[in-house]
Amino acid sequence: MTLLETIREPTQIHDLTSEQLETLAGELREKMIRTVHKTGGHLASSLGAVEITLALHRVMDSPRDRIVWDTGHQAYAHKLLTGRGDRFDTLRQVGGIGGFPRRSESEHDVFDGGHAGTGVSIGVGMAIARDMRPTTDPGRRQRLAVCVGDAAMGSGLTMEGLNHLGHVKHPLLIILNDNEMSISPSVGGLSTRLNKMRLSRAYQETKSVTQRTLPRIPLVGRPAFQALAWAKEGFKRSWAKVGFFEDIGLTYIGVLDGHDLAELELAFEAAFQLEAPVVVHVKTIKGRGYAPAEEDSMSFHGASLPPIDLCLIDPTEEPLPAEEAPKRKPKTYTQTFVEELVRLAETDERITAITAGMPTGTGLSRFGDHFPTRLHDVGIAEQHAVTMAAGLALAGMRPVVALYSTFSQRAYDGLVHDVCQNELPVLLGLDRSGLVGEDGTSHQGMFMLPGMRSLPNLAVASPKDEQELRDLVVTALGQPGPVALLYPRDAGEDLPDRIGEPLEVGRGEVLREGDDLLFIGFGPIVQRLLAVADALAADGIAATVINARWAKPLDEALITEHAAGKRLVVTAEESAAMGGFGDGVLDALNRAGIRVPLHKVALAEGFVHHGAVDDLRRQQRIDASGILEQVRDALGAMAPKSARSKAPAA
Ligand SMILES: Cc1ncc(C[n+]2csc(CCOP(=O)(O)OP(=O)(O)O)c2C)c(N)n1
């Protein structure tokens, strides 16, 4: 049995020796590497945070004390130390444990995360609540810590939280886990500043900061004594230029080696003794402990990882087989979107692209390869990305912002107030629209369509295949106002490349005709409707299939023309049902006075948990066979009672 296998509760690590802790750190890393080898996941970030996790759990007493993981993608060691070792191999699988902290899994998880930049605000809220308790309440002694990556540190939400914390000054430990990386290298003025802090170690400032801070450390108890001893030595060697954080009212300790467990423990203890908001700035190596991930943390950041060579952690394992020629994979919608953009940007210098910290995920790095000065990575700052696009558009440019649908939720006000109110020609590419899979509830791209349907001036489209995505990119960039294009994480239909052609805004198309039913789909789900129509045709039920293309403006004329006289209208979208595309069709039919039963195929109400996209589609009954079942159920429910009892089971 390994040491890790004996740990059920984090308090068990309080009494381990430094040798045992070193062994444990190794075992944690091995377990992560072996698991993520099979499941995929955020390997590099979690490998880099092992010592931070151990140190936090040693100086804190979770769950009485609370540890908040910003984003939550670096918390695998925390999961393994808090009773989830047995189930860890189910990571990110349907029914298994999630990739981010989840309160349903453990009392040690504080907050269901997934989006970057939330940690400090959560921590500030909890600190305020703690300090509102009566002074006699033991809960007042609760220690609170937030671990934030350097890229998330630069996000707007974190900045708002720090700004407020510097004002209210509630005790809170913020660990700045600085590995110089976002998914790609971190960008921005703060990142440059952190670099300087790391490099300079400004001893000349040590004295004044030490003088200011040391008297505030109470001299009681052994931990305080240790902390003080550390502080006396540690401040000398590690206080760096403190301007930024100190200027806004936070105490700063750093820069420390984020893999030196003893030093981290002392720093965290010292920070708690200060009873103030303290930023402990630690330098870590993303991917620490697995050479390929240390060398290329970008590839080992997340979901679709390169193959993991287990023999690098255990020589008895077989090395990876020699590389086979890569199989040709159909192009993704993301690739097609960027290809078309690049093509258009060759002749239109006004086209500029913006990413919020996701140049590789959104494919825009390719745009940057062609036009380095026309790609702007603003960091994890979706709101700024969209409002900055409004600024570019006001100045005559044709900005294209590509965001994952889920992260674009942050930019909703920018879209409403800045882009739509001002009717600006911004193209918003909503990548990962629909189910995204293993990242789970926080990441599914399912809420923006209902949110956007009510926005004046905005056109909203989604293609049935990747060729049509090209057409829609051309169309969108020809519009005088804003357009949102929704496309999924998936590969396309493997259709030949061709140049996009402009389409008419708000015009759908009929793909096949049949007298009994009307299917209307928004986005690539149209392909599944065609398959369902084929299956029903074999039963003698004929369906018309409309590719709507536009959720807004909706092709009401086409829809009402074909809905009249049908037994059932079925709408389909891979998005939240409430207020979505189907509701738009229903409204249109009502307005036109057409009374036909309508069945909405969409995601069930509630959050969609993690798992492979195919499994989730099956679970939600929005894969082709699920839709077929739904249609048969709806037809069965409509049949007159006598006929219904005879109807075959779906
Ligand atoms: C609002 C939001 N935008 C984008 C992302 C995608 N994302 C996940 S982790 C990450 C990089 C985080 O970098 P950092 O905070 O420095 O932590 P590290 O992974 O380097 O430890 C990004 C951009 C996200 N989770 N949330």
Ligand as a Chemical Component Dictionary entry (heavy atoms), coordinates in Angstrom:
data_LIG
# 
_chem_comp.id                   LIG 
_chem_comp.type                 NON-POLYMER 
_chem_comp.pdbx_formal_charge   1 
_chem_comp.three_letter_code    LIG 
# 
loop_
_chem_comp_atom.comp_id 
_chem_comp_atom.atom_id 
_chem_comp_atom.alt_atom_id 
_chem_comp_atom.type_symbol 
_chem_comp_atom.charge 
_chem_comp_atom.model_Cartn_x 
_chem_comp_atom.model_Cartn_y 
_chem_comp_atom.model_Cartn_z 
_chem_comp_atom.pdbx_ordinal 
LIG C1  C1  C 0 -13.442 32.864 -17.573 1  
LIG C2  C2  C 0 -12.514 31.830 -18.110 2  
LIG N1  N1  N 0 -11.849 32.064 -19.266 3  
LIG C3  C3  C 0 -11.021 31.127 -19.764 4  
LIG C4  C4  C 0 -10.843 29.940 -19.115 5  
LIG C5  C5  C 0 -9.970  28.857 -19.731 6  
LIG N2  N2  N 1 -8.791  28.615 -18.898 7  
LIG C6  C6  C 0 -8.738  27.585 -18.031 8  
LIG S1  S1  S 0 -7.331  27.543 -17.179 9  
LIG C7  C7  C 0 -6.733  28.887 -18.005 10 
LIG C8  C8  C 0 -5.362  29.394 -17.704 11 
LIG C9  C9  C 0 -5.220  29.658 -16.269 12 
LIG O1  O1  O 0 -3.910  30.097 -16.026 13 
LIG P1  P1  P 0 -3.476  30.373 -14.561 14 
LIG O2  O2  O 0 -4.564  31.027 -13.810 15 
LIG O3  O3  O 0 -2.167  31.067 -14.586 16 
LIG O4  O4  O 0 -3.316  28.907 -13.932 17 
LIG P2  P2  P 0 -2.308  27.742 -14.393 18 
LIG O5  O5  O 0 -3.088  26.808 -15.241 19 
LIG O6  O6  O 0 -1.167  28.362 -15.110 20 
LIG O7  O7  O 0 -1.900  27.110 -13.110 21 
LIG C10 C10 C 0 -7.652  29.374 -18.920 22 
LIG C11 C11 C 0 -7.439  30.527 -19.798 23 
LIG C12 C12 C 0 -11.567 29.731 -17.922 24 
LIG N3  N3  N 0 -11.478 28.589 -17.241 25 
LIG N4  N4  N 0 -12.379 30.679 -17.450 26 
# 
loop_
_chem_comp_bond.comp_id 
_chem_comp_bond.atom_id_1 
_chem_comp_bond.atom_id_2 
_chem_comp_bond.value_order 
_chem_comp_bond.pdbx_ordinal 
LIG C1  C2  SING 1  
LIG C2  N1  SING 2  
LIG C2  N4  DOUB 3  
LIG N1  C3  DOUB 4  
LIG C3  C4  SING 5  
LIG C4  C5  SING 6  
LIG C4  C12 DOUB 7  
LIG C5  N2  SING 8  
LIG N2  C6  DOUB 9  
LIG N2  C10 SING 10 
LIG C6  S1  SING 11 
LIG S1  C7  SING 12 
LIG C7  C8  SING 13 
LIG C7  C10 DOUB 14 
LIG C8  C9  SING 15 
LIG C9  O1  SING 16 
LIG O1  P1  SING 17 
LIG P1  O2  DOUB 18 
LIG P1  O3  SING 19 
LIG P1  O4  SING 20 
LIG O4  P2  SING 21 
LIG P2  O5  DOUB 22 
LIG P2  O6  SING 23 
LIG P2  O7  SING 24 
LIG C10 C11 SING 25 
LIG C12 N3  SING 26 
LIG C12 N4  SING 27 
# 
